[in-house]
Amino acid sequence: MTIQKKTEPVSDNEHCHTLGEAGKLPRKSHHSEATKSNLVSRLNRVEGQIRGIKGMIEKDTYCDDVLNQIAAAQSALNSVGRLLLEGHMKSCVVERIEAGETEVIDELLITVNKLLK
């Protein structure tokens, strides 16, 4: 799935960095309904995988089988993170850089480092 940067004007209630109360930035995304639906579906699958892993442990399933399922769940969750990161970079980060808010680069680097751990 590819996330495209919004090219139409974004209203104030959709903008990821519109100033809110006391001049602070309300941290809000503006994903399309299709993107949100895709992300929620993926997270529901991950949730099901986690429940399955819990059941495997409760049933004393062979360790290697459980570990393989853990790896699959981690991979699925990482995929959600990559999609969110791509959308964030193509929308919020670009918009904030265009608005002169270069501190978003430091924020992004911290986030990427957390995702890579």
Biopython code that builds the backbone (N, CA, C, O; Angstrom):
import numpy as np
from Bio.PDB.StructureBuilder import StructureBuilder

atoms = [
    (1, "MET", "N", (0.836, -1.174, 0.000)),
    (1, "MET", "CA", (0.000, 0.000, 0.000)),
    (1, "MET", "C", (0.879, 1.235, 0.000)),
    (1, "MET", "O", (1.849, 1.312, 0.755)),
    (2, "THR", "N", (0.549, 2.194, -0.837)),
    (2, "THR", "CA", (1.297, 3.433, -0.912)),
    (2, "THR", "C", (0.442, 4.563, -0.387)),
    (2, "THR", "O", (-0.733, 4.676, -0.737)),
    (3, "ILE", "N", (1.024, 5.397, 0.446)),
    (3, "ILE", "CA", (0.326, 6.550, 0.991)),
    (3, "ILE", "C", (0.831, 7.776, 0.261)),
    (3, "ILE", "O", (2.036, 8.023, 0.223)),
    (4, "GLN", "N", (-0.070, 8.542, -0.315)),
    (4, "GLN", "CA", (0.301, 9.742, -1.052)),
    (4, "GLN", "C", (0.114, 10.968, -0.168)),
    (4, "GLN", "O", (-0.787, 11.009, 0.671)),
    (5, "LYS", "N", (0.978, 11.972, -0.366)),
    (5, "LYS", "CA", (0.834, 13.235, 0.343)),
    (5, "LYS", "C", (-0.420, 13.918, -0.165)),
    (5, "LYS", "O", (-0.676, 13.951, -1.369)),
    (6, "LYS", "N", (-1.205, 14.466, 0.758)),
    (6, "LYS", "CA", (-2.399, 15.178, 0.356)),
    (6, "LYS", "C", (-2.001, 16.411, -0.439)),
    (6, "LYS", "O", (-1.135, 17.176, -0.014)),
    (7, "THR", "N", (-2.626, 16.604, -1.583)),
    (7, "THR", "CA", (-2.318, 17.770, -2.395)),
    (7, "THR", "C", (-3.396, 18.828, -2.273)),
    (7, "THR", "O", (-3.144, 19.995, -2.570)),
    (8, "GLU", "N", (-4.600, 18.447, -1.839)),
    (8, "GLU", "CA", (-5.635, 19.434, -1.651)),
    (8, "GLU", "C", (-5.416, 20.127, -0.305)),
    (8, "GLU", "O", (-4.772, 19.568, 0.582)),
    (9, "PRO", "N", (-5.948, 21.340, -0.150)),
    (9, "PRO", "CA", (-5.780, 22.039, 1.126)),
    (9, "PRO", "C", (-6.358, 21.213, 2.264)),
    (9, "PRO", "O", (-7.381, 20.546, 2.111)),
    (10, "VAL", "N", (-5.695, 21.269, 3.388)),
    (10, "VAL", "CA", (-6.119, 20.523, 4.565)),
    (10, "VAL", "C", (-6.798, 21.506, 5.502)),
    (10, "VAL", "O", (-6.241, 22.561, 5.803)),
    (11, "SER", "N", (-7.991, 21.172, 5.964)),
    (11, "SER", "CA", (-8.696, 22.071, 6.875)),
    (11, "SER", "C", (-8.008, 22.076, 8.231)),
    (11, "SER", "O", (-7.236, 21.171, 8.547)),
    (12, "ASP", "N", (-8.293, 23.102, 9.034)),
    (12, "ASP", "CA", (-7.644, 23.251, 10.341)),
    (12, "ASP", "C", (-7.848, 22.036, 11.234)),
    (12, "ASP", "O", (-6.953, 21.673, 11.997)),
    (13, "ASN", "N", (-9.023, 21.397, 11.147)),
    (13, "ASN", "CA", (-9.250, 20.255, 12.028)),
    (13, "ASN", "C", (-8.562, 18.995, 11.537)),
    (13, "ASN", "O", (-8.531, 17.999, 12.260)),
    (14, "GLU", "N", (-8.002, 19.007, 10.318)),
    (14, "GLU", "CA", (-7.286, 17.851, 9.802)),
    (14, "GLU", "C", (-5.777, 18.041, 9.846)),
    (14, "GLU", "O", (-5.029, 17.070, 9.740)),
    (15, "HIS", "N", (-5.334, 19.248, 9.998)),
    (15, "HIS", "CA", (-3.920, 19.561, 9.871)),
    (15, "HIS", "C", (-3.135, 18.975, 11.038)),
    (15, "HIS", "O", (-3.540, 19.101, 12.194)),
    (16, "CYS", "N", (-2.014, 18.334, 10.731)),
    (16, "CYS", "CA", (-1.268, 17.627, 11.773)),
    (16, "CYS", "C", (-0.504, 18.565, 12.693)),
    (16, "CYS", "O", (-0.050, 18.139, 13.755)),
    (17, "HIS", "N", (-0.351, 19.824, 12.319)),
    (17, "HIS", "CA", (0.415, 20.712, 13.187)),
    (17, "HIS", "C", (-0.205, 22.091, 13.349)),
    (17, "HIS", "O", (0.513, 23.077, 13.517)),
    (18, "THR", "N", (-1.533, 22.172, 13.302)),
    (18, "THR", "CA", (-2.215, 23.429, 13.537)),
    (18, "THR", "C", (-2.074, 23.791, 15.005)),
    (18, "THR", "O", (-2.235, 22.939, 15.879)),
    (19, "LEU", "N", (-1.774, 25.049, 15.276)),
    (19, "LEU", "CA", (-1.622, 25.485, 16.663)),
    (19, "LEU", "C", (-2.938, 25.365, 17.406)),
    (19, "LEU", "O", (-3.992, 25.749, 16.898)),
    (20, "GLY", "N", (-2.867, 24.833, 18.599)),
    (20, "GLY", "CA", (-4.045, 24.673, 19.449)),
    (20, "GLY", "C", (-3.975, 25.641, 20.605)),
    (20, "GLY", "O", (-3.448, 26.746, 20.474)),
    (21, "GLU", "N", (-4.507, 25.224, 21.739)),
    (21, "GLU", "CA", (-4.510, 26.062, 22.929)),
    (21, "GLU", "C", (-3.098, 26.418, 23.353)),
    (21, "GLU", "O", (-2.191, 25.589, 23.288)),
    (22, "ALA", "N", (-2.920, 27.655, 23.789)),
    (22, "ALA", "CA", (-1.637, 28.158, 24.294)),
    (22, "ALA", "C", (-0.519, 28.002, 23.274)),
    (22, "ALA", "O", (0.649, 27.899, 23.650)),
    (23, "GLY", "N", (-0.860, 27.983, 21.976)),
    (23, "GLY", "CA", (0.154, 27.908, 20.942)),
    (23, "GLY", "C", (0.849, 26.570, 20.836)),
    (23, "GLY", "O", (1.851, 26.446, 20.133)),
    (24, "LYS", "N", (0.326, 25.557, 21.532)),
    (24, "LYS", "CA", (0.950, 24.222, 21.476)),
    (24, "LYS", "C", (0.420, 23.456, 20.276)),
    (24, "LYS", "O", (-0.686, 23.696, 19.792)),
    (25, "LEU", "N", (1.237, 22.538, 19.818)),
    (25, "LEU", "CA", (0.866, 21.737, 18.661)),
    (25, "LEU", "C", (0.058, 20.519, 19.090)),
    (25, "LEU", "O", (0.583, 19.641, 19.776)),
    (26, "PRO", "N", (-1.228, 20.455, 18.691)),
    (26, "PRO", "CA", (-1.980, 19.234, 18.994)),
    (26, "PRO", "C", (-1.514, 18.140, 18.049)),
    (26, "PRO", "O", (-1.582, 18.309, 16.832)),
    (27, "ARG", "N", (-1.060, 17.066, 18.565)),
    (27, "ARG", "CA", (-0.486, 16.013, 17.740)),
    (27, "ARG", "C", (-1.619, 15.130, 17.228)),
    (27, "ARG", "O", (-2.102, 14.238, 17.926)),
    (28, "LYS", "N", (-2.027, 15.399, 15.996)),
    (28, "LYS", "CA", (-3.135, 14.673, 15.413)),
    (28, "LYS", "C", (-2.803, 14.336, 13.970)),
    (28, "LYS", "O", (-2.282, 15.171, 13.230)),
    (29, "SER", "N", (-3.107, 13.111, 13.578)),
    (29, "SER", "CA", (-2.856, 12.711, 12.202)),
    (29, "SER", "C", (-4.077, 13.026, 11.354)),
    (29, "SER", "O", (-5.139, 13.372, 11.873)),
    (30, "HIS", "N", (-3.915, 12.904, 10.060)),
    (30, "HIS", "CA", (-5.044, 13.101, 9.153)),
    (30, "HIS", "C", (-5.005, 12.050, 8.055)),
    (30, "HIS", "O", (-4.845, 12.357, 6.874)),
    (31, "HIS", "N", (-5.157, 10.798, 8.481)),
    (31, "HIS", "CA", (-5.180, 9.679, 7.533)),
    (31, "HIS", "C", (-6.562, 9.581, 6.903)),
    (31, "HIS", "O", (-7.567, 9.940, 7.516)),
    (32, "SER", "N", (-6.593, 9.099, 5.691)),
    (32, "SER", "CA", (-7.874, 8.854, 5.034)),
    (32, "SER", "C", (-8.582, 7.706, 5.749)),
    (32, "SER", "O", (-7.966, 6.939, 6.489)),
    (33, "GLU", "N", (-9.871, 7.606, 5.515)),
    (33, "GLU", "CA", (-10.632, 6.509, 6.120)),
    (33, "GLU", "C", (-10.127, 5.159, 5.621)),
    (33, "GLU", "O", (-10.103, 4.187, 6.376)),
    (34, "ALA", "N", (-9.723, 5.095, 4.354)),
    (34, "ALA", "CA", (-9.201, 3.837, 3.801)),
    (34, "ALA", "C", (-7.905, 3.444, 4.506)),
    (34, "ALA", "O", (-7.701, 2.272, 4.822)),
    (35, "THR", "N", (-7.032, 4.416, 4.752)),
    (35, "THR", "CA", (-5.771, 4.135, 5.446)),
    (35, "THR", "C", (-6.038, 3.682, 6.870)),
    (35, "THR", "O", (-5.449, 2.707, 7.336)),
    (36, "LYS", "N", (-6.930, 4.391, 7.567)),
    (36, "LYS", "CA", (-7.269, 4.001, 8.940)),
    (36, "LYS", "C", (-7.833, 2.589, 8.973)),
    (36, "LYS", "O", (-7.468, 1.786, 9.832)),
    (37, "SER", "N", (-8.721, 2.291, 8.038)),
    (37, "SER", "CA", (-9.329, 0.965, 7.986)),
    (37, "SER", "C", (-8.268, -0.110, 7.763)),
    (37, "SER", "O", (-8.309, -1.165, 8.397)),
    (38, "ASN", "N", (-7.322, 0.152, 6.868)),
    (38, "ASN", "CA", (-6.235, -0.786, 6.589)),
    (38, "ASN", "C", (-5.394, -1.012, 7.846)),
    (38, "ASN", "O", (-5.081, -2.152, 8.191)),
    (39, "LEU", "N", (-5.031, 0.065, 8.522)),
    (39, "LEU", "CA", (-4.202, -0.047, 9.723)),
    (39, "LEU", "C", (-4.931, -0.808, 10.826)),
    (39, "LEU", "O", (-4.344, -1.662, 11.490)),
    (40, "VAL", "N", (-6.213, -0.496, 11.020)),
    (40, "VAL", "CA", (-6.995, -1.184, 12.055)),
    (40, "VAL", "C", (-7.128, -2.668, 11.727)),
    (40, "VAL", "O", (-7.033, -3.508, 12.623)),
    (41, "SER", "N", (-7.345, -3.001, 10.459)),
    (41, "SER", "CA", (-7.435, -4.414, 10.063)),
    (41, "SER", "C", (-6.133, -5.145, 10.364)),
    (41, "SER", "O", (-6.139, -6.259, 10.888)),
    (42, "ARG", "N", (-5.022, -4.505, 10.027)),
    (42, "ARG", "CA", (-3.721, -5.118, 10.305)),
    (42, "ARG", "C", (-3.516, -5.308, 11.805)),
    (42, "ARG", "O", (-3.030, -6.350, 12.243)),
    (43, "LEU", "N", (-3.886, -4.305, 12.585)),
    (43, "LEU", "CA", (-3.734, -4.409, 14.039)),
    (43, "LEU", "C", (-4.660, -5.480, 14.620)),
    (43, "LEU", "O", (-4.290, -6.164, 15.574)),
    (44, "ASN", "N", (-5.834, -5.626, 14.066)),
    (44, "ASN", "CA", (-6.732, -6.699, 14.518)),
    (44, "ASN", "C", (-6.113, -8.065, 14.269)),
    (44, "ASN", "O", (-6.234, -8.971, 15.093)),
    (45, "ARG", "N", (-5.441, -8.208, 13.115)),
    (45, "ARG", "CA", (-4.760, -9.487, 12.834)),
    (45, "ARG", "C", (-3.630, -9.719, 13.834)),
    (45, "ARG", "O", (-3.452, -10.834, 14.325)),
    (46, "VAL", "N", (-2.871, -8.674, 14.135)),
    (46, "VAL", "CA", (-1.778, -8.803, 15.114)),
    (46, "VAL", "C", (-2.356, -9.196, 16.472)),
    (46, "VAL", "O", (-1.819, -10.063, 17.162)),
    (47, "GLU", "N", (-3.445, -8.555, 16.838)),
    (47, "GLU", "CA", (-4.099, -8.875, 18.110)),
    (47, "GLU", "C", (-4.497, -10.354, 18.150)),
    (47, "GLU", "O", (-4.318, -11.025, 19.167)),
    (48, "GLY", "N", (-5.034, -10.849, 17.045)),
    (48, "GLY", "CA", (-5.392, -12.268, 16.966)),
    (48, "GLY", "C", (-4.172, -13.166, 17.079)),
    (48, "GLY", "O", (-4.217, -14.209, 17.731)),
    (49, "GLN", "N", (-3.077, -12.755, 16.438)),
    (49, "GLN", "CA", (-1.840, -13.537, 16.535)),
    (49, "GLN", "C", (-1.357, -13.594, 17.980)),
    (49, "GLN", "O", (-0.920, -14.646, 18.446)),
    (50, "ILE", "N", (-1.432, -12.478, 18.689)),
    (50, "ILE", "CA", (-0.982, -12.438, 20.084)),
    (50, "ILE", "C", (-1.849, -13.356, 20.947)),
    (50, "ILE", "O", (-1.338, -14.094, 21.789)),
    (51, "ARG", "N", (-3.151, -13.303, 20.729)),
    (51, "ARG", "CA", (-4.035, -14.216, 21.478)),
    (51, "ARG", "C", (-3.692, -15.668, 21.167)),
    (51, "ARG", "O", (-3.705, -16.520, 22.055)),
    (52, "GLY", "N", (-3.383, -15.948, 19.890)),
    (52, "GLY", "CA", (-2.991, -17.305, 19.512)),
    (52, "GLY", "C", (-1.703, -17.740, 20.199)),
    (52, "GLY", "O", (-1.584, -18.885, 20.636)),
    (53, "ILE", "N", (-0.749, -16.837, 20.292)),
    (53, "ILE", "CA", (0.525, -17.138, 20.964)),
    (53, "ILE", "C", (0.277, -17.428, 22.432)),
    (53, "ILE", "O", (0.844, -18.367, 22.991)),
    (54, "LYS", "N", (-0.579, -16.616, 23.061)),
    (54, "LYS", "CA", (-0.913, -16.846, 24.469)),
    (54, "LYS", "C", (-1.509, -18.240, 24.641)),
    (54, "LYS", "O", (-1.160, -18.959, 25.578)),
    (55, "GLY", "N", (-2.411, -18.618, 23.733)),
    (55, "GLY", "CA", (-3.015, -19.953, 23.792)),
    (55, "GLY", "C", (-1.982, -21.053, 23.609)),
    (55, "GLY", "O", (-2.053, -22.097, 24.258)),
    (56, "MET", "N", (-1.020, -20.814, 22.721)),
    (56, "MET", "CA", (0.040, -21.807, 22.495)),
    (56, "MET", "C", (0.844, -22.030, 23.771)),
    (56, "MET", "O", (1.190, -23.163, 24.106)),
    (57, "ILE", "N", (1.135, -20.951, 24.473)),
    (57, "ILE", "CA", (1.913, -21.075, 25.707)),
    (57, "ILE", "C", (1.096, -21.804, 26.769)),
    (57, "ILE", "O", (1.619, -22.648, 27.498)),
    (58, "GLU", "N", (-0.198, -21.468, 26.849)),
    (58, "GLU", "CA", (-1.063, -22.133, 27.823)),
    (58, "GLU", "C", (-1.183, -23.631, 27.539)),
    (58, "GLU", "O", (-1.402, -24.421, 28.457)),
    (59, "LYS", "N", (-1.042, -24.023, 26.270)),
    (59, "LYS", "CA", (-1.150, -25.436, 25.879)),
    (59, "LYS", "C", (0.207, -26.121, 25.792)),
    (59, "LYS", "O", (0.309, -27.238, 25.284)),
    (60, "ASP", "N", (1.241, -25.461, 26.281)),
    (60, "ASP", "CA", (2.590, -26.030, 26.295)),
    (60, "ASP", "C", (3.074, -26.424, 24.899)),
    (60, "ASP", "O", (3.683, -27.478, 24.723)),
    (61, "THR", "N", (2.803, -25.580, 23.919)),
    (61, "THR", "CA", (3.249, -25.824, 22.550)),
    (61, "THR", "C", (4.773, -25.742, 22.497)),
    (61, "THR", "O", (5.395, -24.986, 23.243)),
    (62, "TYR", "N", (5.347, -26.517, 21.621)),
    (62, "TYR", "CA", (6.798, -26.565, 21.443)),
    (62, "TYR", "C", (7.363, -25.152, 21.245)),
    (62, "TYR", "O", (6.839, -24.362, 20.460)),
    (63, "CYS", "N", (8.432, -24.858, 21.967)),
    (63, "CYS", "CA", (9.000, -23.500, 22.008)),
    (63, "CYS", "C", (9.303, -22.929, 20.632)),
    (63, "CYS", "O", (9.013, -21.760, 20.377)),
    (64, "ASP", "N", (9.879, -23.726, 19.739)),
    (64, "ASP", "CA", (10.248, -23.217, 18.422)),
    (64, "ASP", "C", (9.010, -22.769, 17.642)),
    (64, "ASP", "O", (9.058, -21.776, 16.916)),
    (65, "ASP", "N", (7.916, -23.489, 17.789)),
    (65, "ASP", "CA", (6.672, -23.108, 17.122)),
    (65, "ASP", "C", (6.158, -21.768, 17.660)),
    (65, "ASP", "O", (5.709, -20.916, 16.894)),
    (66, "VAL", "N", (6.229, -21.594, 18.969)),
    (66, "VAL", "CA", (5.795, -20.334, 19.591)),
    (66, "VAL", "C", (6.698, -19.189, 19.127)),
    (66, "VAL", "O", (6.215, -18.109, 18.790)),
    (67, "LEU", "N", (7.994, -19.429, 19.114)),
    (67, "LEU", "CA", (8.930, -18.388, 18.689)),
    (67, "LEU", "C", (8.690, -17.968, 17.244)),
    (67, "LEU", "O", (8.800, -16.787, 16.917)),
    (68, "ASN", "N", (8.363, -18.922, 16.380)),
    (68, "ASN", "CA", (8.053, -18.584, 14.991)),
    (68, "ASN", "C", (6.799, -17.718, 14.901)),
    (68, "ASN", "O", (6.735, -16.801, 14.082)),
    (69, "GLN", "N", (5.820, -18.001, 15.727)),
    (69, "GLN", "CA", (4.609, -17.177, 15.737)),
    (69, "GLN", "C", (4.883, -15.781, 16.298)),
    (69, "GLN", "O", (4.302, -14.798, 15.838)),
    (70, "ILE", "N", (5.762, -15.698, 17.285)),
    (70, "ILE", "CA", (6.162, -14.390, 17.823)),
    (70, "ILE", "C", (6.846, -13.578, 16.736)),
    (70, "ILE", "O", (6.583, -12.384, 16.588)),
    (71, "ALA", "N", (7.725, -14.222, 15.975)),
    (71, "ALA", "CA", (8.412, -13.528, 14.884)),
    (71, "ALA", "C", (7.411, -13.026, 13.846)),
    (71, "ALA", "O", (7.561, -11.920, 13.326)),
    (72, "ALA", "N", (6.405, -13.819, 13.544)),
    (72, "ALA", "CA", (5.385, -13.415, 12.569)),
    (72, "ALA", "C", (4.588, -12.221, 13.087)),
    (72, "ALA", "O", (4.298, -11.294, 12.331)),
    (73, "ALA", "N", (4.234, -12.238, 14.363)),
    (73, "ALA", "CA", (3.486, -11.123, 14.948)),
    (73, "ALA", "C", (4.332, -9.854, 14.965)),
    (73, "ALA", "O", (3.829, -8.767, 14.677)),
    (74, "GLN", "N", (5.611, -9.986, 15.299)),
    (74, "GLN", "CA", (6.504, -8.821, 15.295)),
    (74, "GLN", "C", (6.630, -8.246, 13.891)),
    (74, "GLN", "O", (6.633, -7.027, 13.715)),
    (75, "SER", "N", (6.732, -9.108, 12.904)),
    (75, "SER", "CA", (6.837, -8.662, 11.519)),
    (75, "SER", "C", (5.573, -7.917, 11.092)),
    (75, "SER", "O", (5.654, -6.880, 10.433)),
    (76, "ALA", "N", (4.420, -8.440, 11.462)),
    (76, "ALA", "CA", (3.153, -7.792, 11.118)),
    (76, "ALA", "C", (3.041, -6.425, 11.789)),
    (76, "ALA", "O", (2.587, -5.463, 11.168)),
    (77, "LEU", "N", (3.450, -6.336, 13.046)),
    (77, "LEU", "CA", (3.402, -5.051, 13.757)),
    (77, "LEU", "C", (4.409, -4.070, 13.161)),
    (77, "LEU", "O", (4.123, -2.877, 13.056)),
    (78, "ASN", "N", (5.577, -4.558, 12.772)),
    (78, "ASN", "CA", (6.565, -3.697, 12.117)),
    (78, "ASN", "C", (6.023, -3.154, 10.800)),
    (78, "ASN", "O", (6.321, -2.020, 10.426)),
    (79, "SER", "N", (5.239, -3.947, 10.105)),
    (79, "SER", "CA", (4.641, -3.506, 8.854)),
    (79, "SER", "C", (3.679, -2.340, 9.089)),
    (79, "SER", "O", (3.651, -1.392, 8.305)),
    (80, "VAL", "N", (2.903, -2.407, 10.151)),
    (80, "VAL", "CA", (2.016, -1.298, 10.514)),
    (80, "VAL", "C", (2.851, -0.062, 10.805)),
    (80, "VAL", "O", (2.511, 1.036, 10.364)),
    (81, "GLY", "N", (3.937, -0.232, 11.544)),
    (81, "GLY", "CA", (4.813, 0.890, 11.857)),
    (81, "GLY", "C", (5.408, 1.520, 10.612)),
    (81, "GLY", "O", (5.503, 2.744, 10.519)),
    (82, "ARG", "N", (5.810, 0.695, 9.653)),
    (82, "ARG", "CA", (6.376, 1.229, 8.400)),
    (82, "ARG", "C", (5.345, 2.039, 7.626)),
    (82, "ARG", "O", (5.659, 3.102, 7.088)),
    (83, "LEU", "N", (4.119, 1.536, 7.569)),
    (83, "LEU", "CA", (3.059, 2.267, 6.870)),
    (83, "LEU", "C", (2.783, 3.612, 7.546)),
    (83, "LEU", "O", (2.631, 4.634, 6.877)),
    (84, "LEU", "N", (2.720, 3.597, 8.874)),
    (84, "LEU", "CA", (2.504, 4.850, 9.601)),
    (84, "LEU", "C", (3.660, 5.814, 9.398)),
    (84, "LEU", "O", (3.447, 7.012, 9.207)),
    (85, "LEU", "N", (4.876, 5.302, 9.438)),
    (85, "LEU", "CA", (6.052, 6.144, 9.250)),
    (85, "LEU", "C", (6.048, 6.771, 7.854)),
    (85, "LEU", "O", (6.333, 7.958, 7.700)),
    (86, "GLU", "N", (5.725, 5.973, 6.850)),
    (86, "GLU", "CA", (5.678, 6.493, 5.481)),
    (86, "GLU", "C", (4.658, 7.621, 5.369)),
    (86, "GLU", "O", (4.950, 8.677, 4.807)),
    (87, "GLY", "N", (3.461, 7.394, 5.905)),
    (87, "GLY", "CA", (2.425, 8.425, 5.864)),
    (87, "GLY", "C", (2.834, 9.665, 6.630)),
    (87, "GLY", "O", (2.584, 10.786, 6.186)),
    (88, "HIS", "N", (3.456, 9.474, 7.767)),
    (88, "HIS", "CA", (3.914, 10.589, 8.596)),
    (88, "HIS", "C", (4.946, 11.425, 7.850)),
    (88, "HIS", "O", (4.888, 12.654, 7.854)),
    (89, "MET", "N", (5.884, 10.747, 7.215)),
    (89, "MET", "CA", (6.938, 11.470, 6.496)),
    (89, "MET", "C", (6.382, 12.207, 5.278)),
    (89, "MET", "O", (6.821, 13.315, 4.970)),
    (90, "LYS", "N", (5.420, 11.598, 4.585)),
    (90, "LYS", "CA", (4.872, 12.217, 3.381)),
    (90, "LYS", "C", (3.866, 13.318, 3.670)),
    (90, "LYS", "O", (3.533, 14.102, 2.781)),
    (91, "SER", "N", (3.386, 13.385, 4.885)),
    (91, "SER", "CA", (2.393, 14.415, 5.192)),
    (91, "SER", "C", (2.886, 15.338, 6.299)),
    (91, "SER", "O", (3.324, 16.455, 6.022)),
    (92, "CYS", "N", (2.823, 14.896, 7.519)),
    (92, "CYS", "CA", (3.140, 15.752, 8.663)),
    (92, "CYS", "C", (4.554, 16.325, 8.590)),
    (92, "CYS", "O", (4.752, 17.524, 8.783)),
    (93, "VAL", "N", (5.528, 15.473, 8.314)),
    (93, "VAL", "CA", (6.920, 15.939, 8.303)),
    (93, "VAL", "C", (7.134, 16.954, 7.180)),
    (93, "VAL", "O", (7.744, 18.001, 7.395)),
    (94, "VAL", "N", (6.637, 16.646, 5.996)),
    (94, "VAL", "CA", (6.789, 17.565, 4.870)),
    (94, "VAL", "C", (6.122, 18.902, 5.185)),
    (94, "VAL", "O", (6.705, 19.961, 4.955)),
    (95, "GLU", "N", (4.899, 18.850, 5.711)),
    (95, "GLU", "CA", (4.174, 20.076, 6.023)),
    (95, "GLU", "C", (4.902, 20.910, 7.065)),
    (95, "GLU", "O", (4.985, 22.132, 6.944)),
    (96, "ARG", "N", (5.423, 20.257, 8.073)),
    (96, "ARG", "CA", (6.117, 21.008, 9.124)),
    (96, "ARG", "C", (7.423, 21.608, 8.612)),
    (96, "ARG", "O", (7.780, 22.722, 8.996)),
    (97, "ILE", "N", (8.135, 20.894, 7.761)),
    (97, "ILE", "CA", (9.359, 21.455, 7.171)),
    (97, "ILE", "C", (9.006, 22.650, 6.300)),
    (97, "ILE", "O", (9.670, 23.685, 6.358)),
    (98, "GLU", "N", (7.954, 22.506, 5.489)),
    (98, "GLU", "CA", (7.517, 23.621, 4.643)),
    (98, "GLU", "C", (7.107, 24.827, 5.477)),
    (98, "GLU", "O", (7.240, 25.965, 5.026)),
    (99, "ALA", "N", (6.605, 24.587, 6.702)),
    (99, "ALA", "CA", (6.213, 25.675, 7.598)),
    (99, "ALA", "C", (7.401, 26.209, 8.391)),
    (99, "ALA", "O", (7.235, 27.088, 9.236)),
    (100, "GLY", "N", (8.600, 25.687, 8.126)),
    (100, "GLY", "CA", (9.801, 26.166, 8.809)),
    (100, "GLY", "C", (10.068, 25.519, 10.151)),
    (100, "GLY", "O", (10.934, 25.974, 10.898)),
    (101, "GLU", "N", (9.342, 24.475, 10.464)),
    (101, "GLU", "CA", (9.491, 23.790, 11.752)),
    (101, "GLU", "C", (10.500, 22.649, 11.609)),
    (101, "GLU", "O", (10.129, 21.475, 11.603)),
    (102, "THR", "N", (11.766, 23.009, 11.497)),
    (102, "THR", "CA", (12.806, 22.013, 11.239)),
    (102, "THR", "C", (13.065, 21.091, 12.427)),
    (102, "THR", "O", (13.738, 20.071, 12.276)),
    (103, "GLU", "N", (12.546, 21.428, 13.603)),
    (103, "GLU", "CA", (12.728, 20.538, 14.756)),
    (103, "GLU", "C", (12.041, 19.194, 14.544)),
    (103, "GLU", "O", (12.299, 18.236, 15.272)),
    (104, "VAL", "N", (11.161, 19.128, 13.538)),
    (104, "VAL", "CA", (10.500, 17.863, 13.239)),
    (104, "VAL", "C", (11.524, 16.807, 12.808)),
    (104, "VAL", "O", (11.285, 15.611, 12.976)),
    (105, "ILE", "N", (12.648, 17.234, 12.262)),
    (105, "ILE", "CA", (13.694, 16.278, 11.854)),
    (105, "ILE", "C", (14.235, 15.540, 13.072)),
    (105, "ILE", "O", (14.397, 14.320, 13.037)),
    (106, "ASP", "N", (14.516, 16.273, 14.154)),
    (106, "ASP", "CA", (15.003, 15.633, 15.383)),
    (106, "ASP", "C", (13.957, 14.681, 15.948)),
    (106, "ASP", "O", (14.285, 13.583, 16.397)),
    (107, "GLU", "N", (12.695, 15.105, 15.922)),
    (107, "GLU", "CA", (11.601, 14.260, 16.399)),
    (107, "GLU", "C", (11.537, 12.971, 15.581)),
    (107, "GLU", "O", (11.375, 11.880, 16.129)),
    (108, "LEU", "N", (11.666, 13.115, 14.266)),
    (108, "LEU", "CA", (11.614, 11.967, 13.369)),
    (108, "LEU", "C", (12.784, 11.011, 13.619)),
    (108, "LEU", "O", (12.601, 9.793, 13.634)),
    (109, "LEU", "N", (13.969, 11.557, 13.812)),
    (109, "LEU", "CA", (15.142, 10.709, 14.078)),
    (109, "LEU", "C", (14.974, 9.910, 15.364)),
    (109, "LEU", "O", (15.339, 8.736, 15.416)),
    (110, "ILE", "N", (14.431, 10.528, 16.387)),
    (110, "ILE", "CA", (14.193, 9.816, 17.651)),
    (110, "ILE", "C", (13.202, 8.674, 17.431)),
    (110, "ILE", "O", (13.393, 7.563, 17.926)),
    (111, "THR", "N", (12.140, 8.969, 16.678)),
    (111, "THR", "CA", (11.117, 7.951, 16.400)),
    (111, "THR", "C", (11.673, 6.799, 15.591)),
    (111, "THR", "O", (11.415, 5.636, 15.898)),
    (112, "VAL", "N", (12.446, 7.120, 14.544)),
    (112, "VAL", "CA", (13.036, 6.061, 13.708)),
    (112, "VAL", "C", (13.976, 5.199, 14.543)),
    (112, "VAL", "O", (13.975, 3.975, 14.410)),
    (113, "ASN", "N", (14.770, 5.821, 15.394)),
    (113, "ASN", "CA", (15.665, 5.037, 16.259)),
    (113, "ASN", "C", (14.896, 4.094, 17.159)),
    (113, "ASN", "O", (15.341, 2.972, 17.399)),
    (114, "LYS", "N", (13.749, 4.527, 17.662)),
    (114, "LYS", "CA", (12.919, 3.639, 18.497)),
    (114, "LYS", "C", (12.384, 2.478, 17.669)),
    (114, "LYS", "O", (12.351, 1.343, 18.145)),
    (115, "LEU", "N", (11.965, 2.749, 16.438)),
    (115, "LEU", "CA", (11.432, 1.689, 15.593)),
    (115, "LEU", "C", (12.495, 0.670, 15.200)),
    (115, "LEU", "O", (12.182, -0.498, 14.968)),
    (116, "LEU", "N", (13.749, 1.106, 15.126)),
    (116, "LEU", "CA", (14.830, 0.219, 14.696)),
    (116, "LEU", "C", (15.408, -0.631, 15.833)),
    (116, "LEU", "O", (16.264, -1.479, 15.583)),
    (117, "LYS", "N", (14.969, -0.426, 17.048)),
    (117, "LYS", "CA", (15.506, -1.213, 18.169)),
    (117, "LYS", "C", (15.026, -2.620, 18.126)),
    (117, "LYS", "O", (15.380, -3.420, 18.992)),
]
sb = StructureBuilder()
sb.init_structure("model")
sb.init_model(0)
sb.init_chain("A")
sb.init_seg("    ")
for serial, (resi, resn, name, xyz) in enumerate(atoms, 1):
    if name == "N":
        sb.init_residue(resn, " ", resi, " ")
    sb.init_atom(name, np.array(xyz, "f"), 0.0, 1.0, " ", f" {name:<3s}", serial, name[0])
structure = sb.get_structure()
